[in-house]
Amino acid sequence: MPVTEPLFLADAYQRTTTGRVAAITERGGIVLDRTVFYATGGGQPGDSGVLRHAGAEIDIATAVKGETPGEIIHVPASEAATAMPAPGDEVEAVIDWRLRHRRMRIHTALHLLSVAMPFPVTGGQIADDYGRLDFDVDGTMPDREELTARLQALIDGDHVVSSEWITDAELDANPGLVKTMRVQPPRGSGRVRLIRIGDVDLQPCGGTHVARTGEIGRMIVSRIESKGARNKRVRIAFADGA
């Protein structure tokens, strides 16, 4: 069965690649043998962009995970996409870099938010203009201004963001690495990817991130909501909207 090489895990800044069509799904989704398109997961939306083939462009609305582990499906924006490639054809995959980069900045900022708010995470979401985390708060809740200051101080530290891998067994031996209460890191390959942010954070994650926290820019805590007796939802956004 087709398996896609996820190039974004090694280099989130790679915007394009050539690949071969491994399969076309019953619904017209396109599976490549390698891709720069991130597949929806972990609260992060799948990338949009285009696939170029035979002088034509196929608009891709999103990328999703297939039923086969490791398979990434590129979903055309139109069910009647023209110039559909066939298995074995070579295509050029190009992501919408503006959206990808915004999501990278937000995603990395959410990692830092989990440092500024040292409570278990119960949920999260990454959008194009904001991100949010839900926390199980057992203690004092900072206000928006204080939390914004904590978050921005971490961003301004310009910490290096890097990735590394550990085995499933090593993760089992270090359960404190997992901050999310309801969502567990993806398993099945025998190893788990960790994202390290300087000396301030280390946690499992399969998403895309910036190379240094200073690249995130100015962020604000735009809203704090109560979603239960202890569950607090914290939303962050770009301070200048950019």
GIQUIKA-V280199 format. One record per residue. N is the residue number from 1. RES is the residue in three letters. D_LAST is the distance of its C-alpha to the last C-alpha in Angstrom with 2 decimals. Layout:
n=N res=RES d_last=D_LAST
n=N res=RES d_last=D_LAST
This chain:
n=1 res=MET d_last=41.38
n=2 res=PRO d_last=38.15
n=3 res=VAL d_last=35.81
n=4 res=THR d_last=32.48
n=5 res=GLU d_last=31.48
n=6 res=PRO d_last=27.89
n=7 res=LEU d_last=26.58
n=8 res=PHE d_last=23.16
n=9 res=LEU d_last=25.09
n=10 res=ALA d_last=26.17
n=11 res=ASP d_last=23.12
n=12 res=ALA d_last=19.70
n=13 res=TYR d_last=18.62
n=14 res=GLN d_last=21.38
n=15 res=ARG d_last=20.08
n=16 res=THR d_last=23.51
n=17 res=THR d_last=27.11
n=18 res=THR d_last=30.42
n=19 res=GLY d_last=32.33
n=20 res=ARG d_last=35.34
n=21 res=VAL d_last=35.61
n=22 res=ALA d_last=37.38
n=23 res=ALA d_last=37.79
n=24 res=ILE d_last=36.91
n=25 res=THR d_last=36.89
n=26 res=GLU d_last=38.91
n=27 res=ARG d_last=35.83
n=28 res=GLY d_last=34.69
n=29 res=GLY d_last=32.21
n=30 res=ILE d_last=32.16
n=31 res=VAL d_last=32.83
n=32 res=LEU d_last=32.44
n=33 res=ASP d_last=34.13
n=34 res=ARG d_last=30.88
n=35 res=THR d_last=27.21
n=36 res=VAL d_last=23.63
n=37 res=PHE d_last=22.57
n=38 res=TYR d_last=21.85
n=39 res=ALA d_last=24.02
n=40 res=THR d_last=23.01
n=41 res=GLY d_last=24.08
n=42 res=GLY d_last=23.49
n=43 res=GLY d_last=20.95
n=44 res=GLN d_last=18.68
n=45 res=PRO d_last=18.67
n=46 res=GLY d_last=20.43
n=47 res=ASP d_last=18.85
n=48 res=SER d_last=19.15
n=49 res=GLY d_last=20.17
n=50 res=VAL d_last=23.56
n=51 res=LEU d_last=27.01
n=52 res=ARG d_last=28.96
n=53 res=HIS d_last=32.71
n=54 res=ALA d_last=35.64
n=55 res=GLY d_last=33.59
n=56 res=ALA d_last=31.62
n=57 res=GLU d_last=28.23
n=58 res=ILE d_last=27.96
n=59 res=ASP d_last=24.66
n=60 res=ILE d_last=23.93
n=61 res=ALA d_last=22.37
n=62 res=THR d_last=22.30
n=63 res=ALA d_last=24.40
n=64 res=VAL d_last=26.70
n=65 res=LYS d_last=29.45
n=66 res=GLY d_last=32.96
n=67 res=GLU d_last=36.09
n=68 res=THR d_last=37.23
n=69 res=PRO d_last=35.68
n=70 res=GLY d_last=33.36
n=71 res=GLU d_last=33.04
n=72 res=ILE d_last=29.65
n=73 res=ILE d_last=29.77
n=74 res=HIS d_last=27.49
n=75 res=VAL d_last=27.51
n=76 res=PRO d_last=27.71
n=77 res=ALA d_last=25.82
n=78 res=SER d_last=29.23
n=79 res=GLU d_last=32.53
n=80 res=ALA d_last=34.23
n=81 res=ALA d_last=32.28
n=82 res=THR d_last=34.39
n=83 res=ALA d_last=35.48
n=84 res=MET d_last=35.24
n=85 res=PRO d_last=36.24
n=86 res=ALA d_last=39.21
n=87 res=PRO d_last=39.78
n=88 res=GLY d_last=40.22
n=89 res=ASP d_last=38.12
n=90 res=GLU d_last=35.54
n=91 res=VAL d_last=31.98
n=92 res=GLU d_last=28.74
n=93 res=ALA d_last=25.82
n=94 res=VAL d_last=22.30
n=95 res=ILE d_last=19.19
n=96 res=ASP d_last=15.96
n=97 res=TRP d_last=14.17
n=98 res=ARG d_last=10.58
n=99 res=LEU d_last=11.24
n=100 res=ARG d_last=13.39
n=101 res=HIS d_last=11.13
n=102 res=ARG d_last=8.49
n=103 res=ARG d_last=11.80
n=104 res=MET d_last=13.24
n=105 res=ARG d_last=10.82
n=106 res=ILE d_last=11.38
n=107 res=HIS d_last=15.02
n=108 res=THR d_last=15.70
n=109 res=ALA d_last=14.34
n=110 res=LEU d_last=16.78
n=111 res=HIS d_last=19.53
n=112 res=LEU d_last=19.03
n=113 res=LEU d_last=19.02
n=114 res=SER d_last=22.40
n=115 res=VAL d_last=23.56
n=116 res=ALA d_last=22.52
n=117 res=MET d_last=24.26
n=118 res=PRO d_last=27.46
n=119 res=PHE d_last=28.70
n=120 res=PRO d_last=29.36
n=121 res=VAL d_last=26.56
n=122 res=THR d_last=27.77
n=123 res=GLY d_last=24.87
n=124 res=GLY d_last=21.22
n=125 res=GLN d_last=18.58
n=126 res=ILE d_last=15.41
n=127 res=ALA d_last=13.32
n=128 res=ASP d_last=10.27
n=129 res=ASP d_last=8.29
n=130 res=TYR d_last=10.75
n=131 res=GLY d_last=13.85
n=132 res=ARG d_last=17.23
n=133 res=LEU d_last=20.51
n=134 res=ASP d_last=23.88
n=135 res=PHE d_last=26.32
n=136 res=ASP d_last=30.07
n=137 res=VAL d_last=30.33
n=138 res=ASP d_last=33.77
n=139 res=GLY d_last=33.40
n=140 res=THR d_last=31.53
n=141 res=MET d_last=28.09
n=142 res=PRO d_last=25.75
n=143 res=ASP d_last=23.96
n=144 res=ARG d_last=20.20
n=145 res=GLU d_last=20.18
n=146 res=GLU d_last=22.29
n=147 res=LEU d_last=20.43
n=148 res=THR d_last=17.05
n=149 res=ALA d_last=18.98
n=150 res=ARG d_last=20.57
n=151 res=LEU d_last=17.47
n=152 res=GLN d_last=15.73
n=153 res=ALA d_last=19.09
n=154 res=LEU d_last=19.24
n=155 res=ILE d_last=15.85
n=156 res=ASP d_last=16.98
n=157 res=GLY d_last=20.23
n=158 res=ASP d_last=18.74
n=159 res=HIS d_last=21.09
n=160 res=VAL d_last=22.03
n=161 res=VAL d_last=21.34
n=162 res=SER d_last=24.31
n=163 res=SER d_last=26.32
n=164 res=GLU d_last=30.03
n=165 res=TRP d_last=32.53
n=166 res=ILE d_last=35.29
n=167 res=THR d_last=38.01
n=168 res=ASP d_last=38.26
n=169 res=ALA d_last=41.17
n=170 res=GLU d_last=39.24
n=171 res=LEU d_last=36.58
n=172 res=ASP d_last=39.43
n=173 res=ALA d_last=40.82
n=174 res=ASN d_last=37.56
n=175 res=PRO d_last=36.39
n=176 res=GLY d_last=34.37
n=177 res=LEU d_last=31.68
n=178 res=VAL d_last=30.73
n=179 res=LYS d_last=28.61
n=180 res=THR d_last=28.36
n=181 res=MET d_last=31.41
n=182 res=ARG d_last=31.35
n=183 res=VAL d_last=29.69
n=184 res=GLN d_last=31.51
n=185 res=PRO d_last=30.36
n=186 res=PRO d_last=31.44
n=187 res=ARG d_last=34.98
n=188 res=GLY d_last=37.59
n=189 res=SER d_last=37.23
n=190 res=GLY d_last=38.85
n=191 res=ARG d_last=35.86
n=192 res=VAL d_last=32.57
n=193 res=ARG d_last=29.37
n=194 res=LEU d_last=28.08
n=195 res=ILE d_last=24.75
n=196 res=ARG d_last=25.41
n=197 res=ILE d_last=22.94
n=198 res=GLY d_last=25.02
n=199 res=ASP d_last=27.71
n=200 res=VAL d_last=25.69
n=201 res=ASP d_last=25.40
n=202 res=LEU d_last=27.20
n=203 res=GLN d_last=27.15
n=204 res=PRO d_last=27.80
n=205 res=CYS d_last=24.91
n=206 res=GLY d_last=24.76
n=207 res=GLY d_last=21.00
n=208 res=THR d_last=18.58
n=209 res=HIS d_last=16.97
n=210 res=VAL d_last=15.53
n=211 res=ALA d_last=18.37
n=212 res=ARG d_last=17.66
n=213 res=THR d_last=15.93
n=214 res=GLY d_last=14.56
n=215 res=GLU d_last=12.22
n=216 res=ILE d_last=10.38
n=217 res=GLY d_last=9.00
n=218 res=ARG d_last=9.21
n=219 res=MET d_last=10.00
n=220 res=ILE d_last=12.23
n=221 res=VAL d_last=15.11
n=222 res=SER d_last=14.59
n=223 res=ARG d_last=18.03
n=224 res=ILE d_last=21.31
n=225 res=GLU d_last=23.89
n=226 res=SER d_last=27.48
n=227 res=LYS d_last=28.48
n=228 res=GLY d_last=32.01
n=229 res=ALA d_last=34.25
n=230 res=ARG d_last=32.29
n=231 res=ASN d_last=29.26
n=232 res=LYS d_last=26.02
n=233 res=ARG d_last=22.69
n=234 res=VAL d_last=19.65
n=235 res=ARG d_last=16.17
n=236 res=ILE d_last=13.06
n=237 res=ALA d_last=9.42
n=238 res=PHE d_last=6.20
n=239 res=ALA d_last=7.69
n=240 res=ASP d_last=5.40
n=241 res=GLY d_last=3.83
n=242 res=ALA d_last=0.00
